[in-house]
Amino acid sequence: MRSFPAVHTGAARVLILGSMPGEASLAAVQYYAHPRNAFWPIMGALFGAGPELPYVQRLERLCAAGVALWDVIGACQREGSLDSAIARDSILANDFTALFSACPGIGHVFFNGSAAEAAFRRHVKLPPTGQPLRFTRLPSTSPAHAARGFEAKLAAWQAVRSAACVADALAG
């Protein structure tokens, strides 16, 4: 299975990384399409990009806020939707060197859960650049990770809005 292209503009300041789209997302050809995934409700609270909007408008709102969206894994073998079912030896990472070249203003990378962070650290090798990057793991928005409720996840994810606003203020 293959991931989706990155969603970004050259003006992106923060990057949100998932691991690999699940079955519902792959079928819908949309990031975070599972109806119980908290990603879009959280993006609605942070950037006005909630699930009530058409998908294209949600992506436009994220881009307008300086948020880029992608997955660490570009291709892999997996049965079902769980990250734990990904065959580790089948993982091919996306081309992050190209993404960071296209978006030189990205200063903060947020991982949507521990699987995205682990895949990035294991499979992505970035060449040294003058672009300082901060990395933060956030609680997964997946319905498979229900240990934290929506409010707790939203509180943690406020860091994305803060990072986008700080970067915007520094650029302005």
C-alpha positions in Angstrom: 0.0 0.0 0.0 1.1 3.6 -0.6 0.6 6.8 1.3 -0.7 10.0 0.0 1.3 13.0 -1.3 2.3 15.6 1.2 -0.2 18.5 1.8 1.7 21.8 2.0 2.6 25.1 0.6 6.1 26.5 0.5 5.1 28.7 3.4 4.6 25.8 5.9 6.0 26.4 9.3 5.0 23.2 11.1 4.7 19.6 9.9 2.3 16.9 11.3 3.4 13.4 10.5 1.3 10.2 10.8 2.7 6.8 10.2 0.6 5.4 7.3 -3.1 5.9 6.4 -5.5 3.2 7.7 -8.0 1.3 5.6 -10.7 3.9 5.9 -8.4 6.7 4.8 -7.0 4.7 1.9 -10.5 3.8 0.7 -11.6 7.5 1.0 -8.3 8.8 -0.4 -8.3 11.3 2.5 -6.0 11.7 5.5 -7.7 10.7 8.8 -10.9 9.5 7.3 -12.0 7.1 10.0 -15.1 8.7 11.6 -13.8 8.1 15.1 -10.4 9.5 14.5 -10.0 12.7 16.5 -7.7 14.4 14.1 -10.2 16.6 12.2 -12.2 17.6 15.3 -8.9 18.7 16.8 -7.9 20.6 13.7 -11.4 22.2 13.8 -10.8 23.4 17.3 -7.3 24.7 16.5 -7.6 26.0 12.9 -11.2 26.0 11.9 -10.5 22.9 9.8 -13.2 20.6 11.3 -15.0 17.6 9.8 -18.0 19.6 9.0 -16.1 21.2 6.1 -15.5 19.5 2.8 -12.1 17.7 2.8 -10.4 20.1 0.3 -11.4 23.1 2.5 -10.0 21.5 5.6 -6.6 21.0 3.8 -6.8 24.6 2.5 -7.3 25.9 6.1 -4.3 23.9 7.4 -2.1 25.2 4.6 -3.3 28.8 5.3 -2.3 28.3 9.0 1.2 27.2 7.9 0.6 23.5 8.7 1.9 20.8 6.4 0.6 17.2 6.6 2.2 13.9 5.6 3.0 10.4 6.7 6.4 9.0 7.5 5.9 5.8 5.5 5.5 6.1 1.8 4.8 2.5 1.1 4.6 -0.8 3.2 2.9 -4.1 3.6 0.1 -4.3 6.2 -2.9 -6.3 6.9 -5.7 -4.1 8.4 -5.2 -0.6 9.8 -3.1 -1.1 12.9 0.5 0.3 12.9 1.5 -2.9 14.8 0.6 -4.9 11.7 3.0 -3.1 9.4 5.7 -5.5 8.2 8.9 -3.6 9.3 11.1 -5.0 6.5 8.6 -3.6 3.9 8.8 0.0 5.0 9.9 2.7 2.5 10.0 6.2 4.0 8.8 9.3 2.1 11.3 11.7 0.7 11.8 14.2 3.6 14.9 15.8 2.0 12.7 17.0 -0.9 9.9 18.1 1.5 12.2 20.2 3.7 13.8 21.7 0.5 10.3 22.7 -0.7 9.3 24.0 2.7 12.4 25.7 4.2 10.3 27.5 6.9 9.3 24.3 8.7 10.8 24.5 12.1 8.8 22.1 14.1 7.7 18.5 13.3 4.9 16.9 15.3 4.3 13.2 15.3 0.8 11.9 15.6 1.6 9.2 18.0 4.6 7.0 18.9 4.4 4.8 15.8 5.0 7.8 13.5 7.9 9.0 15.7 9.5 5.5 15.8 9.2 5.1 12.0 10.7 8.5 11.4 13.7 7.9 13.7 14.3 4.4 12.3 13.8 5.1 8.6 14.5 8.8 7.8 18.0 10.1 7.4 18.1 13.8 6.9 21.3 15.4 5.6 22.7 18.2 7.7 21.2 21.6 6.8 21.1 25.0 8.3 17.4 24.4 9.1 17.0 23.8 12.8 14.1 21.4 13.5 12.3 20.7 16.7 10.5 17.3 17.2 7.5 16.7 19.4 5.4 13.5 19.8 1.7 14.1 20.5 -0.9 11.6 21.6 -2.3 9.6 18.7 -5.6 10.8 17.4 -6.5 7.2 16.3 -9.6 5.6 17.8 -7.3 2.6 18.6 -5.6 4.9 21.2 -8.6 5.7 23.5 -6.6 5.9 26.7 -6.8 9.7 26.5 -10.1 11.4 25.9 -10.7 14.1 23.4 -10.1 17.0 25.8 -6.8 15.6 26.9 -5.7 15.1 23.3 -6.9 18.6 22.3 -4.9 20.1 25.2 -1.7 18.3 24.1 -2.3 19.3 20.4 -2.5 23.0 21.3 1.3 22.9 20.8 0.7 22.7 17.1 -1.2 26.0 17.0 1.3 27.6 19.4 4.2 26.6 17.2 2.5 27.8 14.0 1.6 31.1 15.6 5.1 31.6 17.1 6.7 30.9 13.7 4.2 33.3 12.1 5.1 36.0 14.5 8.9 35.5 14.0 8.4 35.6 10.2 6.3 38.7 10.3 
